[in-house]
Amino acid sequence: MWFRSQDKKSLVESKRLGIEEDIKNNKFAIINYISWNGTAEDADVLGKYDTEERALRVLDTIQQKLIDGASKDVIANGTRYSKQFVFQMPQK
């Protein structure tokens, strides 16, 4: 699934997301781990939230989008189009 970062500066395809506490800034970040055994230092920050609960709600929304499907086929005027969904990380 593709994600647009909260600051709109990155567009990444992710295979593994997680929540990491940013103690220095008192935030909770949703991060895209670059490798399966990677750490927060080896990851892209997609969005930062004030509470862990808010970060979990955003992950819940992402999960629902995955369940609903990240792409869909549309037929218009006899022509088939494939549309890919890009999840825009919420601001707050």
LOZA-814935 format. One record per atom (N, C-alpha, C, CB): residue in one letter; residue number from 1; z, x, y. Coordinates in Angstrom, 3 decimals. Each point is the difference from the previous one (the first is absolute). Glycine has a CB too. Example, Ala and Ser with C-alpha at 12.3 -4.5 7.8 and 13.67 -1.06 7.14 Angstrom:
> residuo/num/z/x/y
> a/1/7.800/13.190/-5.690
> a/1/0.000/-0.890/1.190
> a/1/0.000/0.900/1.200
> a/1/1.246/-1.892/-1.173
> s/2/-1.966/1.542/2.223
> s/2/0.060/0.820/1.190
> s/2/0.730/-0.770/1.090
> s/2/-2.145/1.184/-0.628
This chain:
> residuo/num/z/x/y
> m/1/0.000/0.851/-1.172
> m/1/0.000/-0.851/1.172
> m/1/0.000/0.898/1.237
> m/1/1.226/-1.867/-1.240
> w/2/-1.891/1.414/2.269
> w/2/-0.083/0.749/1.248
> w/2/1.041/-0.485/0.993
> w/2/-2.436/0.367/-0.391
> f/3/2.962/0.583/1.193
> f/3/1.026/-0.298/0.991
> f/3/-0.366/0.632/1.332
> f/3/1.742/-0.134/-1.803
> r/4/-1.517/-0.616/2.872
> r/4/-0.104/0.533/1.358
> r/4/1.416/0.246/0.475
> r/4/-2.194/-1.225/0.495
> s/5/2.458/2.434/-0.049
> s/5/1.361/0.358/0.406
> s/5/0.450/-0.800/1.214
> s/5/-0.363/2.292/-0.911
> q/6/1.654/-2.332/1.086
> q/6/0.610/-0.748/1.096
> q/6/-0.507/0.486/1.356
> q/6/2.030/-0.367/-1.419
> d/7/-2.249/1.663/1.560
> d/7/-0.498/0.533/1.271
> d/7/-1.519/-0.084/0.113
> d/7/1.960/1.525/0.052
> k/8/-2.608/-2.088/-1.085
> k/8/-1.436/-0.222/-0.068
> k/8/-0.819/1.292/-0.038
> k/8/0.389/-2.118/1.207
> k/9/0.260/3.265/-1.431
> k/9/-0.695/1.286/0.004
> k/9/-0.453/0.439/-1.386
> k/9/1.341/0.616/1.976
> s/10/-0.901/-1.314/-3.019
> s/10/-0.356/0.390/-1.359
> s/10/-0.465/-1.208/-0.800
> s/10/1.652/1.881/0.105
> l/11/-2.621/-1.633/-0.943
> l/11/-0.486/-0.985/-0.964
> l/11/0.003/0.716/-1.340
> l/11/-1.453/-1.281/1.719
> v/12/2.323/0.830/-2.641
> v/12/0.173/0.715/-1.259
> v/12/-0.085/-0.953/-1.176
> v/12/1.418/1.694/1.158
> e/13/-1.922/-1.169/-2.260
> e/13/0.043/-0.730/-1.254
> e/13/1.232/0.480/-0.748
> e/13/-2.544/-0.273/-0.095
> s/14/3.352/-0.654/-0.347
> s/14/1.263/0.374/-0.611
> s/14/0.074/-0.440/-1.446
> s/14/1.075/-0.148/2.219
> k/15/-0.437/0.982/-3.010
> k/15/0.300/-0.318/-1.396
> k/15/1.502/-0.150/-0.218
> k/15/-2.061/1.235/-0.710
> r/16/2.865/-0.673/1.635
> r/16/1.451/-0.035/-0.175
> r/16/0.677/-0.038/1.365
> r/16/-0.188/1.262/-2.183
> l/17/0.925/-2.332/2.441
> l/17/0.758/-0.167/1.236
> l/17/1.487/0.051/-0.297
> l/17/-1.853/-1.376/0.993
> g/18/2.625/1.707/0.011
> g/18/1.447/-0.005/-0.152
> g/18/0.680/-0.101/1.350
> g/18/-0.213/1.352/-2.084
> i/19/1.511/-1.554/2.040
> i/19/0.816/-0.051/1.216
> i/19/0.899/1.223/-0.005
> i/19/-0.054/-2.553/0.089
> e/20/0.056/3.249/1.029
> e/20/0.864/1.172/0.169
> e/20/0.801/-0.197/1.275
> e/20/-1.633/1.533/-1.222
> e/21/2.899/-1.152/1.185
> e/21/0.842/-0.087/1.193
> e/21/-0.277/1.201/0.904
> e/21/1.785/-1.264/-1.290
> d/22/-2.074/0.969/2.546
> d/22/-0.191/1.035/1.029
> d/22/1.313/0.109/0.763
> d/22/-2.526/-0.453/0.212
> i/23/3.424/1.277/-0.714
> i/23/1.357/0.093/0.546
> i/23/-0.013/0.468/1.447
> i/23/0.861/0.480/-2.290
> k/24/-1.740/0.457/2.608
> k/24/-0.056/0.562/1.353
> k/24/-0.317/-1.074/1.041
> k/24/-0.732/2.190/-0.975
> n/25/-0.155/-3.130/0.647
> n/25/-0.400/-1.052/0.937
> n/25/0.641/-1.349/-0.286
> n/25/-2.127/1.198/0.267
> n/26/3.012/-1.240/-1.280
> n/26/0.682/-1.240/-0.369
> n/26/-0.994/-1.125/-0.291
> n/26/1.951/0.699/1.403
> k/27/-2.969/-0.390/-2.218
> k/27/-1.040/-0.965/-0.374
> k/27/-0.234/0.087/-1.498
> k/27/-1.091/0.177/2.279
> f/28/0.333/-1.131/-2.780
> f/28/-0.446/-0.007/-1.388
> f/28/-1.516/0.000/0.013
> f/28/2.083/-1.235/-0.803
> a/29/-2.684/2.226/0.161
> a/29/-1.445/0.177/0.038
> a/29/-0.636/-0.445/-1.310
> a/29/0.284/1.901/1.599
> i/30/-1.409/-2.590/-1.491
> i/30/-0.842/-0.258/-1.158
> i/30/-0.998/1.142/-0.034
> i/30/0.284/-2.563/0.105
> i/31/-0.284/3.256/-1.226
> i/31/-0.840/1.182/-0.097
> i/31/-0.967/-0.105/-1.169
> i/31/1.823/1.350/1.029
> n/32/-2.939/-0.671/-0.888
> n/32/-1.001/0.139/-1.041
> n/32/0.170/1.391/-0.597
> n/32/-1.625/-1.613/1.155
> y/33/2.103/1.660/-2.394
> y/33/0.155/1.286/-0.673
> y/33/-1.387/0.526/-0.350
> y/33/2.282/-0.655/-0.930
> i/34/-2.554/1.894/1.283
> i/34/-1.319/0.581/-0.229
> i/34/-0.206/0.307/-1.478
> i/34/0.027/0.965/2.315
> s/35/1.028/-0.601/-3.016
> s/35/-0.104/0.242/-1.436
> s/35/1.069/-0.811/-0.724
> s/35/-0.925/2.324/0.402
> w/36/0.739/-2.527/-1.699
> w/36/0.929/-0.819/-0.773
> w/36/1.392/0.614/-0.060
> w/36/-1.921/-0.817/-1.343
> n/37/2.006/2.125/1.386
> n/37/1.312/0.640/-0.067
> n/37/0.393/0.569/1.358
> n/37/-0.389/0.540/-2.419
> g/38/-0.238/-1.048/3.478
> g/38/0.253/0.504/1.346
> g/38/1.330/-0.458/0.574
> g/38/-2.433/0.033/0.339
> t/39/2.760/0.554/0.795
> t/39/1.221/-0.347/0.710
> t/39/-0.376/-0.547/1.373
> t/39/1.324/1.777/-1.247
> a/40/-0.325/-2.188/2.010
> a/40/-0.246/-0.535/1.338
> a/40/-0.649/1.044/0.905
> a/40/1.957/-1.536/-0.282
> e/41/-1.692/2.819/0.023
> e/41/-0.621/1.048/0.801
> e/41/-1.491/0.096/-0.278
> e/41/2.160/1.243/0.007
> d/42/-2.573/-1.692/-1.176
> d/42/-1.397/0.041/-0.435
> d/42/-0.562/-1.421/-0.002
> d/42/0.433/2.071/-1.416
> a/43/-0.332/-2.750/2.584
> a/43/-0.393/-1.403/0.062
> a/43/-0.451/-0.375/1.402
> a/43/1.605/-0.523/-1.843
> d/44/-2.362/-0.577/1.915
> d/44/-0.425/-0.574/1.280
> d/44/0.949/-1.125/0.374
> d/44/-2.417/0.608/-0.444
> v/45/2.902/-0.621/1.674
> v/45/0.828/-1.106/0.478
> v/45/-0.942/-1.105/0.470
> v/45/1.917/1.564/0.689
> l/46/-1.782/-2.744/-1.290
> l/46/-0.845/-1.136/0.378
> l/46/0.660/-0.887/1.037
> l/46/-1.006/0.066/-2.257
> g/47/2.326/-0.151/2.231
> g/47/0.727/-0.816/0.963
> g/47/1.484/0.289/-0.048
> g/47/-1.734/-1.763/-0.207
> k/48/2.407/1.545/1.340
> k/48/1.455/0.189/0.075
> k/48/0.644/-1.293/0.473
> k/48/-0.274/2.473/0.480
> y/49/1.433/-2.784/-1.090
> y/49/0.691/-1.249/0.278
> y/49/1.482/0.256/0.229
> y/49/-1.683/-1.252/-1.377
> d/50/2.307/0.382/2.142
> d/50/1.397/0.183/0.396
> d/50/0.981/-0.131/-1.148
> d/50/-0.626/-0.856/2.205
> t/51/0.293/0.030/-3.198
> t/51/0.922/-0.214/-1.113
> t/51/-0.728/0.137/-1.332
> t/51/1.391/-1.519/1.437
> e/52/-0.616/1.831/-2.457
> e/52/-0.567/0.070/-1.345
> e/52/-0.492/-1.380/-0.440
> e/52/1.536/1.927/-0.561
> e/53/-0.817/-2.978/0.970
> e/53/-0.399/-1.358/-0.369
> e/53/-1.387/-0.332/0.550
> e/53/2.418/-0.686/-0.036
> r/54/-2.699/1.098/1.282
> r/54/-1.312/-0.266/0.584
> r/54/-1.082/0.783/-0.754
> r/54/1.071/-0.413/2.259
> a/55/-0.797/1.656/-2.576
> a/55/-0.963/0.808/-0.759
> a/55/-0.265/-0.636/-1.371
> a/55/0.787/2.090/1.199
> l/56/0.252/-2.619/-1.835
> l/56/-0.176/-0.675/-1.285
> l/56/-0.837/-1.269/0.140
> l/56/2.195/0.931/-0.747
> r/57/-2.011/-1.670/1.852
> r/57/-0.813/-1.201/0.216
> r/57/-1.481/0.364/0.169
> r/57/1.985/-1.137/1.071
> v/58/-2.252/2.245/-0.387
> v/58/-1.390/0.451/0.146
> v/58/-0.568/0.372/-1.369
> v/58/0.478/0.840/2.343
> l/59/0.298/-0.134/-3.170
> l/59/-0.457/0.314/-1.360
> l/59/-0.229/-1.266/-0.814
> l/59/1.246/2.165/0.101
> d/60/-0.398/-3.181/0.088
> d/60/-0.204/-1.280/-0.682
> d/60/-1.334/-0.627/0.403
> d/60/2.489/-0.339/-0.087
> t/61/-2.822/0.425/1.367
> t/61/-1.273/-0.538/0.492
> t/61/-1.168/0.766/-0.613
> t/61/1.103/-0.696/2.159
> i/62/-0.987/2.008/-2.231
> i/62/-1.046/0.816/-0.627
> i/62/-0.156/-0.379/-1.466
> i/62/0.482/1.883/1.597
> q/63/0.634/-2.061/-2.280
> q/63/-0.043/-0.406/-1.404
> q/63/-0.738/-1.324/-0.158
> q/63/2.158/1.209/-0.413
> q/64/-1.885/-2.167/1.286
> q/64/-0.669/-1.297/-0.089
> q/64/-1.501/0.145/0.237
> q/64/2.105/-1.131/0.777
> k/65/-2.498/1.995/0.157
> k/65/-1.429/0.242/0.239
> k/65/-0.660/0.603/-1.234
> k/65/0.463/0.327/2.447
> l/66/0.246/0.558/-3.137
> l/66/-0.541/0.576/-1.233
> l/66/-0.167/-1.066/-1.079
> l/66/1.077/2.189/0.570
> i/67/-0.099/-3.083/-0.663
> i/67/-0.082/-1.090/-0.972
> i/67/-1.175/-0.913/0.333
> i/67/2.492/0.106/-0.364
> d/68/-2.649/-0.412/1.660
> d/68/-1.082/-0.881/0.434
> d/68/-1.366/0.646/-0.149
> d/68/1.577/-1.058/1.584
> g/69/-1.630/2.378/-1.576
> g/69/-1.257/0.725/-0.138
> g/69/-0.350/0.748/1.268
> g/69/-0.771/-1.697/-1.633
> a/70/0.398/2.959/1.473
> a/70/-0.327/0.850/1.139
> a/70/-1.462/-0.117/0.394
> a/70/1.794/1.559/-0.706
> s/71/-2.588/-2.245/-0.102
> s/71/-1.403/-0.204/0.345
> s/71/-0.427/-1.372/-0.506
> s/71/-0.476/2.498/-0.096
> k/72/-0.607/-2.990/0.676
> k/72/-0.521/-1.284/-0.458
> k/72/-1.500/-0.032/0.223
> k/72/2.191/-1.149/0.509
> d/73/-2.849/0.342/-1.301
> d/73/-1.430/-0.218/0.142
> d/73/-0.234/-1.300/0.736
> d/73/-0.465/1.286/-2.107
> v/74/-0.483/-1.248/3.029
> v/74/-0.365/-1.175/0.774
> v/74/-1.503/-0.203/-0.144
> v/74/1.918/0.355/1.648
> i/75/-2.329/-1.582/-1.884
> i/75/-1.423/-0.318/-0.063
> i/75/-0.337/-0.882/1.187
> i/75/-0.037/0.182/-2.533
> a/76/-0.885/0.298/3.367
> a/76/-0.438/-0.739/1.189
> a/76/-1.518/0.005/0.047
> a/76/2.115/0.614/1.258
> n/77/-2.693/-1.793/-1.183
> n/77/-1.464/-0.141/0.043
> n/77/-0.682/0.717/-1.158
> n/77/0.142/-0.180/2.477
> g/78/0.462/0.091/-3.649
> g/78/-0.587/0.595/-1.192
> g/78/0.165/1.503/-0.111
> g/78/-1.593/-1.826/0.065
> t/79/2.322/2.444/0.851
> t/79/0.223/1.448/-0.039
> t/79/1.463/0.271/-0.297
> t/79/-1.883/0.398/1.636
> r/80/2.110/0.515/-2.562
> r/80/1.365/0.350/-0.400
> r/80/0.482/1.197/0.824
> r/80/-0.413/-0.878/-2.351
> y/81/1.620/0.734/2.914
> y/81/0.640/1.063/0.771
> y/81/1.348/0.314/-0.632
> y/81/-1.182/-0.721/2.129
> s/82/1.532/1.987/-2.157
> s/82/1.310/0.408/-0.474
> s/82/0.803/0.446/1.213
> s/82/-0.905/0.692/-2.287
> k/83/2.078/-1.286/2.465
> k/83/0.851/0.342/1.130
> k/83/1.254/0.696/-0.517
> k/83/-0.889/-1.959/1.343
> q/84/1.200/3.096/-0.743
> q/84/1.206/0.750/-0.349
> q/84/1.087/-0.295/1.014
> q/84/-1.374/1.815/-1.078
> f/85/2.584/-2.028/0.579
> f/85/1.125/-0.293/0.857
> f/85/0.678/1.291/0.443
> f/85/0.315/-2.204/-1.157
> v/86/-0.038/2.335/2.446
> v/86/0.773/1.124/0.528
> v/86/1.294/-0.574/0.556
> v/86/-2.096/1.376/0.550
> f/87/3.228/-0.884/-1.024
> f/87/1.294/-0.500/0.450
> f/87/0.398/0.729/1.267
> f/87/0.683/-0.556/-2.363
> q/88/-0.490/-0.190/3.439
> q/88/0.462/0.567/1.270
> q/88/1.524/-0.006/0.002
> q/88/-2.090/-0.796/1.223
> m/89/2.692/1.964/-1.108
> m/89/1.454/0.094/-0.001
> m/89/0.563/-0.703/1.230
> m/89/-0.107/2.179/-1.270
> p/90/1.076/-3.087/1.099
> p/90/0.591/-0.706/1.135
> p/90/0.758/0.948/0.921
> p/90/0.174/-2.045/-1.413
> q/91/-0.095/1.671/2.684
> q/91/0.696/0.827/0.980
> q/91/1.511/-0.014/-0.192
> q/91/-1.847/-0.449/1.588
> k/92/2.435/-0.704/-1.781
> k/92/1.465/-0.100/-0.151
> k/92/0.372/-0.873/-1.147
> k/92/0.268/0.343/2.407
